Amino acid sequence: MNNSHAAEIHAYAQPLVRPREAPRAIRRVCLAAFVLIGVYLALIGAIFINQQWPDFEYFYKGGAWLLEHGGLDRGVDLLPGGQVVPRGSLEWYLPFTSRMMTLIAWLPYKTAGFIWVALNVAAMFTTVRLIGRHLMGLPPRDWPVTMLLPFLFLIVFWHWEYKLNQIDNFTLLLLVVTFVHWQQGHHKAAGLWLGLAVLLKLTPGLLGLWFVLKRQFRLVGVAALTFVLAGPVSDLIVFGPGPAMDEYRIWARKAVHRASHRGLVLAQVEMDWRNQGLGAVLSRWLHQTSYATRFDNEPRVPASPYPKLVNVAHLTPEAIANIVTVVLGLSLVGLLVLARRPARVLNPWQLRMEWALFVLAMLWFMPVMRRYHMIWALPAMALLAAGIHHVGWRRRWSILALSAMFTVVGSQIALISKEFIGTNLVEGYGIILFAVIAAAVPLVAILLWLARNPAAVSPDVFPTASTGDGRADDPTREPAHAHA
């Protein structure tokens, strides 16, 4: 047994108090609230499916084009008279996404869309339930109670996820299932889900790096194998070697080179208020970059003819690109140093907080971050709420965590201000990016605190998800997944 675990055992020498379950009536009220939220979000999704709004339009047409033409969508509609009408497409997504969409793209548009909405609602409830039951350290049956506020703290972002019928909900579910299955010792299943998450969105690759730091090489190996087999190998089979290589060259040019932080800053595209990525925000602050609405990826929507500026300096795009590269590089180094220790020397709370921080960091590293991406902050919000409960709300860290959570809430109130002031000024300044930073601060703080005192957060006394045998978390033993 190592010294850190010995210190933890000593700190836990006092009797452990099992938190009481919420009264059944409270649990039912909170569950009813979740049902109402689900109905509301489903209606939002259905309304905009009916109006054929992006982004589901892009997903559906990507799958439909593949079924009809045997290739990837080129971002055009072919009208009966032979006219070609340009539109937006999934140019930043791997071919896997279009192949996945063929599962429903053979159906009429609205039928496929309503199925998509139903799957999204099911994914949302599954995600919330898994976090509440397995990560909060509170009575598992109380998940509707413990997860209601963390979810509501992100409600505007969830609204936009369903308004655009995006794919981030499924990505979040895959990431949560990955972590829960890893806790339970199902490393191969966890690797499968992680590999699929990376195929949907490249940014979950950051979680692959975290699992490498935790020395979970079997899981990472399965994730890599899943990515290769379900991605490039399957594309070679579907499209043929030559066309598949051409598609990947096109994708690399558009998604990796042009759509990187540096590429976007130098080209000054995706710079309007909708993009809360670091490169776009710094461009608007440090260069005469307009935050006025401009859909660079949607030719059907005209750009605003009136520039709107918030810059306080006049640096060149090249200088800003260099600043962004340095900031992101230092951020990555800091994350790697913070999470450098293997899983076997960490307690469950350290692992949960690190994982939530890396999920949140996916937002920080995204070149194009929109409102709806912020639903990925749900694990962070949930674990901050759990930490406040276990640490005690009078502690200084709890005040810091509450401040961060209210900052995230405040950022959403600011988004609604457009209805009153008629402008997206606050998003032009990058309010959502600042909310991401605010949410990260207490996670970093508690990880530093736990590194000095592993018993800072009371242990999880409920049957742990990491064994599956009904035993409670025992501070005298390492996590069950530590010996992978």
C-alpha positions in Angstrom: 0.0 0.0 0.0 1.5 3.4 -0.9 1.8 6.4 1.4 -1.1 8.4 -0.3 -3.5 5.6 0.5 -2.2 5.2 4.1 -2.8 8.9 4.6 -6.3 8.6 3.2 -7.1 5.7 5.5 -6.0 7.7 8.5 -8.1 10.6 7.5 -11.1 8.3 7.1 -10.7 6.9 10.6 -13.8 8.6 11.8 -17.2 6.9 11.2 -18.6 7.4 7.8 -22.1 8.9 7.6 -24.4 7.5 4.9 -26.4 10.4 3.4 -30.1 9.9 3.7 -32.3 9.4 0.7 -34.7 12.2 -0.3 -38.3 11.7 0.6 -40.2 9.8 -2.0 -42.5 12.8 -2.7 -39.5 15.0 -3.4 -38.0 12.4 -5.7 -41.2 12.1 -7.6 -41.6 15.9 -8.0 -38.1 16.2 -9.4 -38.7 13.2 -11.7 -41.9 14.9 -12.9 -39.8 18.1 -13.5 -37.4 16.1 -15.7 -40.3 14.7 -17.6 -41.7 18.1 -18.3 -38.2 19.3 -19.4 -38.0 16.3 -21.7 -41.4 17.1 -23.2 -40.4 20.8 -23.7 -37.1 19.9 -25.4 -38.8 17.3 -27.5 -41.3 19.9 -28.7 -38.6 22.3 -29.5 -36.8 19.7 -31.5 -40.0 18.6 -33.3 -40.9 22.2 -34.2 -37.6 22.9 -35.8 -37.6 19.5 -37.5 -40.9 20.5 -39.0 -39.4 23.8 -40.2 -36.4 21.9 -41.7 -33.8 23.9 -39.8 -30.1 23.1 -39.8 -28.2 21.3 -38.3 -30.3 18.1 -38.6 -30.9 19.0 -42.2 -27.1 18.6 -42.8 -27.0 15.3 -41.0 -30.0 13.9 -42.8 -28.9 15.1 -46.2 -25.4 13.7 -45.6 -26.9 10.2 -45.1 -29.5 10.7 -48.0 -26.8 11.8 -50.4 -24.7 8.7 -49.6 -27.7 6.4 -50.1 -28.6 8.1 -53.4 -25.3 8.9 -55.0 -22.8 6.5 -53.2 -20.6 9.3 -52.0 -20.3 12.1 -49.4 -22.5 15.1 -49.5 -21.1 18.0 -51.5 -23.3 20.7 -49.9 -25.8 21.2 -52.7 -29.4 20.5 -53.4 -30.3 19.1 -56.8 -33.7 20.5 -57.8 -36.1 18.7 -60.2 -35.4 21.2 -63.0 -31.7 20.5 -62.8 -30.8 23.6 -60.8 -28.0 23.2 -58.3 -28.5 25.2 -55.0 -25.6 25.5 -52.6 -26.2 24.9 -48.9 -24.3 23.9 -45.7 -23.0 20.4 -45.1 -21.1 18.2 -42.7 -17.7 19.2 -44.1 -15.9 19.0 -40.7 -17.3 15.6 -39.8 -15.6 12.3 -40.6 -17.4 10.1 -43.2 -18.6 7.8 -40.3 -21.3 10.4 -39.5 -22.8 10.2 -42.9 -22.7 6.4 -42.9 -24.4 6.4 -39.5 -27.1 8.7 -40.8 -28.0 6.2 -43.5 -29.8 4.3 -40.7 -32.6 6.8 -40.8 -32.0 8.8 -44.0 -34.0 6.3 -46.1 -37.1 7.5 -44.3 -39.0 10.7 -45.1 -37.3 13.8 -43.7 -39.8 14.5 -40.9 -40.2 10.9 -39.9 -36.4 10.5 -39.6 -36.3 13.9 -37.7 -38.9 12.9 -35.2 -37.0 9.6 -34.6 -33.9 11.6 -34.1 -35.6 13.8 -31.5 -36.9 10.8 -29.6 -33.4 9.2 -29.6 -32.0 12.5 -28.3 -34.4 12.7 -25.4 -33.7 9.0 -24.5 -29.9 9.8 -24.7 -30.4 12.9 -22.5 -32.3 10.9 -19.8 -29.7 8.1 -19.9 -26.9 10.6 -19.5 -28.5 12.3 -16.5 -29.4 9.1 -14.8 -25.9 7.6 -15.2 -24.2 10.7 -13.8 -26.6 10.9 -10.9 -26.4 7.2 -10.0 -22.6 6.7 -10.5 -20.7 9.9 -10.1 -22.4 12.0 -7.4 -21.6 9.9 -4.3 -25.2 10.4 -3.2 -28.1 7.9 -3.0 -28.4 6.4 -6.5 -32.2 6.5 -6.4 -32.1 10.2 -5.8 -30.7 11.0 -9.3 -33.7 13.1 -10.2 -33.1 15.2 -7.1 -29.3 15.5 -7.3 -29.2 16.2 -11.1 -32.1 18.7 -11.5 -30.2 21.9 -10.6 -27.0 21.0 -12.5 -29.2 20.3 -15.5 -31.3 23.5 -15.2 -28.1 25.5 -14.8 -27.4 24.6 -18.5 -31.0 24.8 -19.8 -30.5 27.5 -22.4 -27.7 25.5 -23.9 -29.9 22.4 -23.9 -32.6 24.4 -25.7 -30.2 25.2 -28.5 -29.0 21.6 -28.7 -32.6 20.6 -29.5 -33.4 23.7 -31.6 -30.6 22.7 -34.0 -31.1 18.9 -33.3 -27.3 18.5 -33.0 -25.2 15.4 -32.3 -23.5 16.6 -29.1 -26.1 14.9 -26.9 -25.1 11.5 -28.2 -21.4 12.3 -27.9 -21.9 13.3 -24.2 -23.7 10.0 -23.6 -20.9 8.0 -25.1 -18.3 9.8 -22.9 -20.4 9.2 -19.7 -20.9 5.6 -20.6 -17.2 5.3 -21.2 -16.3 6.5 -17.7 -19.0 4.5 -16.0 -18.1 1.2 -17.7 -14.4 1.9 -16.9 -15.4 2.3 -13.2 -17.2 -1.0 -13.4 -14.1 -2.7 -14.8 -15.5 -3.1 -18.4 -12.5 -1.8 -20.2 -13.2 -3.2 -23.6 -16.8 -1.8 -23.6 -15.4 1.6 -22.4 -12.9 1.6 -25.2 -15.6 0.8 -27.7 -17.7 3.8 -26.6 -14.8 6.1 -26.5 -13.8 5.1 -30.1 -17.3 5.8 -31.3 -17.3 9.2 -29.5 -14.1 10.3 -31.3 -15.7 9.2 -34.7 -18.6 11.5 -34.0 -16.5 14.4 -32.8 -12.7 14.5 -32.8 -12.4 16.5 -29.6 -13.2 13.4 -27.3 -9.7 12.3 -28.4 -8.6 14.5 -25.4 -10.2 11.8 -23.2 -8.1 9.2 -24.9 -5.1 11.2 -23.8 -6.4 11.3 -20.2 -6.8 7.5 -20.2 -3.2 7.2 -21.4 -2.2 9.3 -18.4 -4.2 7.0 -16.2 -2.2 4.0 -17.7 -5.4 2.4 -19.1 -3.7 1.1 -22.2 -6.1 -1.7 -22.8 -9.0 0.7 -23.0 -7.1 3.1 -25.2 -6.1 0.2 -27.5 -9.7 -0.8 -27.9 -10.8 2.8 -28.6 -8.1 3.1 -31.3 -9.1 -0.2 -32.8 -12.7 0.9 -32.9 -11.8 4.2 -34.5 -9.8 2.5 -37.2 -12.2 -0.3 -38.0 -15.4 1.7 -37.8 -13.8 4.7 -39.5 -11.1 4.4 -42.2 -11.3 0.6 -42.7 -15.1 0.8 -43.1 -14.8 3.7 -45.5 -12.3 1.8 -47.6 -14.9 -1.0 -47.9 -17.9 1.4 -48.6 -16.2 3.8 -51.0 -13.3 1.9 -52.3 -9.6 2.7 -51.7 -9.2 5.6 -54.2 -12.4 7.5 -53.4 -11.9 6.9 -49.7 -8.4 8.4 -49.8 -9.8 11.4 -51.8 -12.5 11.9 -49.2 -10.0 11.9 -46.3 -7.7 14.3 -48.2 -10.7 16.7 -48.6 -11.6 16.2 -45.0 -8.1 16.9 -43.7 -7.8 20.0 -45.8 -11.2 21.4 -44.6 -11.4 20.1 -41.0 -7.8 19.8 -39.9 -6.0 22.6 -41.7 -8.5 25.3 -42.5 -10.7 24.7 -39.5 -7.9 24.7 -36.9 -7.6 27.6 -34.5 -4.7 29.0 -36.6 -6.4 28.4 -39.9 -9.6 30.1 -38.9 -7.8 33.1 -37.4 -5.5 33.6 -40.5 -8.4 33.2 -42.9 -10.8 35.3 -40.7 -13.6 32.8 -41.1 -16.1 31.6 -38.5 -15.4 34.8 -36.6 -18.9 36.0 -35.8 -20.6 36.0 -32.4 -21.7 32.4 -32.7 -18.1 31.1 -32.4 -17.0 31.2 -28.8 -13.7 29.4 -29.5 -10.5 31.0 -28.2 -9.2 32.0 -31.6 -12.4 33.8 -32.6 -12.8 35.5 -29.3 -9.2 36.8 -29.3 -9.6 37.9 -32.9 -12.6 40.0 -32.0 -10.8 41.5 -29.0 -7.4 42.1 -30.6 -8.1 42.7 -34.3 -10.8 44.6 -36.2 -12.8 41.4 -36.6 -16.6 42.0 -36.8 -18.8 39.9 -34.6 -21.8 40.6 -36.9 -23.7 37.5 -38.1 -21.9 35.7 -40.9 -22.6 32.1 -41.7 -19.4 31.1 -43.5 -20.7 27.5 -43.7 -24.2 28.3 -45.0 -24.4 30.1 -48.4 -28.2 30.4 -48.1 -27.9 33.0 -45.3 -26.5 36.4 -46.3 -23.9 38.0 -44.1 -24.7 41.2 -42.2 -23.5 44.2 -44.2 -22.8 46.2 -41.1 -19.5 45.4 -39.1 -19.7 45.3 -35.4 -16.5 45.7 -33.5 -15.4 45.2 -29.9 -11.6 45.2 -30.3 -9.3 46.9 -27.9 -6.1 46.4 -30.0 -5.1 46.1 -33.6 -2.8 43.1 -33.8 -2.4 41.2 -37.1 -4.1 37.8 -37.6 -0.7 36.2 -37.7 0.2 37.6 -34.2 -3.2 36.5 -32.8 -2.7 33.0 -34.3 0.7 32.8 -32.5 -0.9 33.9 -29.2 -3.6 31.3 -29.5 -1.1 28.6 -30.3 1.0 29.5 -27.2 -2.0 29.7 -24.9 -3.4 26.4 -26.0 0.0 24.7 -25.8 0.5 26.0 -22.3 -3.0 24.9 -21.4 -2.4 21.4 -22.7 0.9 21.1 -20.7 -0.9 22.3 -17.6 -3.6 19.7 -18.0 -1.0 16.9 -18.6 0.9 17.9 -15.5 -2.2 18.1 -13.4 -3.4 14.7 -14.5 0.0 13.0 -14.7 -0.6 10.4 -11.9 -1.9 7.0 -12.8 -5.3 5.8 -11.7 -3.9 3.3 -9.1 -2.8 6.1 -6.8 -5.9 8.2 -7.0 -9.2 7.9 -5.2 -12.6 7.9 -7.0 -13.2 11.6 -6.4 -9.9 12.6 -8.0 -10.6 10.4 -11.0 -14.1 11.9 -11.4 -12.9 15.5 -11.1 -10.1 14.9 -13.5 -12.4 13.3 -16.0 -14.9 16.2 -15.8 -12.1 18.7 -16.2 -11.0 17.0 -19.4 -14.5 16.9 -20.8 -14.8 20.6 -20.0 -11.4 21.2 -21.6 -12.8 19.8 -24.9 -14.7 23.1 -25.1 -11.6 25.1 -24.5 -9.7 23.4 -27.3 -12.5 23.5 -29.9 -11.7 25.9 -32.8 -15.5 26.4 -33.3 -17.5 26.4 -30.1 -21.2 27.1 -30.3 -23.9 27.6 -27.6 -25.1 24.0 -27.8 -21.6 22.5 -27.2 -21.9 23.8 -23.6 -24.1 20.8 -22.7 -20.7 19.0 -22.3 -20.3 21.1 -19.1 -23.0 18.9 -17.5 -20.5 16.5 -15.8 -18.6 19.5 -14.4 -21.7 21.1 -13.1 -22.9 17.9 -11.5 -19.5 17.2 -9.8 -19.2 20.8 -8.6 -22.7 20.3 -7.0 -21.6 17.0 -5.5 -18.4 18.5 -4.2 -20.3 21.3 -2.5 -22.5 18.7 -0.7 -19.6 16.5 0.4 -17.2 19.3 1.4 -19.8 21.6 3.0 -21.2 24.7 1.5 -19.4 27.0 4.0 -16.0 26.0 2.8 -14.0 28.4 0.7 -13.9 25.9 -2.2 -17.7 25.6 -2.1 -18.0 29.4 -2.4 -15.7 29.3 -5.4 -17.7 26.4 -7.0 -21.0 28.2 -6.4 -19.5 31.4 -8.0 -18.5 29.3 -11.1 -21.9 27.7 -11.4 -23.7 31.1 -11.2 -21.3 32.5 -13.7 -22.4 29.7 -16.1 -26.0 30.6 -15.4 -25.3 34.3 -15.8 -23.8 33.6 -19.2 -27.1 32.2 -20.4 -29.0 35.2 -19.0 -26.7 37.4 -21.0 -27.5 35.4 -24.2 -31.1 36.2 -23.7 -30.3 39.9 -23.5 -30.4 40.0 -27.3 -34.2 40.1 -26.9 -33.8 43.4 -25.0 -30.9 45.2 -26.6 -31.2 43.7 -30.1 -27.6 42.6 -30.4 -25.3 39.7 -29.7 -22.7 42.0 -28.0 -22.1 39.8 -25.0 -21.4 36.8 -27.2 -19.2 39.0 -29.3 -17.1 39.5 -26.2 -17.0 35.7 -25.7 -19.2 35.3 -22.6 -19.5 31.5 -23.1 -15.7 31.0 -23.3 -15.4 32.9 -20.0 -18.0 30.6 -18.5 -15.9 27.6 -19.5 -12.9 29.1 -17.8 -15.0 29.9 -14.7 -16.2 26.3 -14.5 -12.7 25.0 -14.8 -11.2 27.0 -11.9 -12.9 25.1 -9.0 -12.2 21.8 -10.7 -8.5 22.6 -10.8 -8.7 24.0 -7.3 -10.2 20.8 -5.8 -7.8 18.6 -7.7 -4.9 20.5 -6.2 -6.6 20.3 -2.8 -7.1 16.5 -3.1 -3.5 16.1 -4.2 -2.5 17.5 -0.8 -5.3 15.9 1.2 -7.1 13.0 -0.5 -9.7 12.9 2.2 -10.9 16.5 1.5 -14.0 15.1 0.0 -15.8 12.5 2.0 -15.7 9.0 0.5 -18.5 7.5 -1.5 -20.3 5.2 0.9 -22.8 3.8 -1.5 -22.4 0.6 -3.5 -19.7 1.5 -5.9 -20.1 1.3 -9.6 -16.5 0.1 -9.9 -17.0 -3.4 -8.5 -20.5 -4.4 -9.4 -20.7 -6.7 -6.3 -22.6 -4.4 -4.0 -19.7 -3.4 -1.8 -19.4 0.1 -0.7 -16.3 2.2 -1.5 -13.7 1.3 0.9 -11.0 3.9 1.7 -8.6 1.1 2.6 -8.5 -0.2 -0.9 -7.7 1.2 -4.3 -10.4 1.7 -7.0 -11.3 -1.6 -8.6 -10.2 -0.2 -12.0 -6.7 0.7 -10.8 -5.2 -2.6 -11.6 -6.1 -2.7 -15.2 
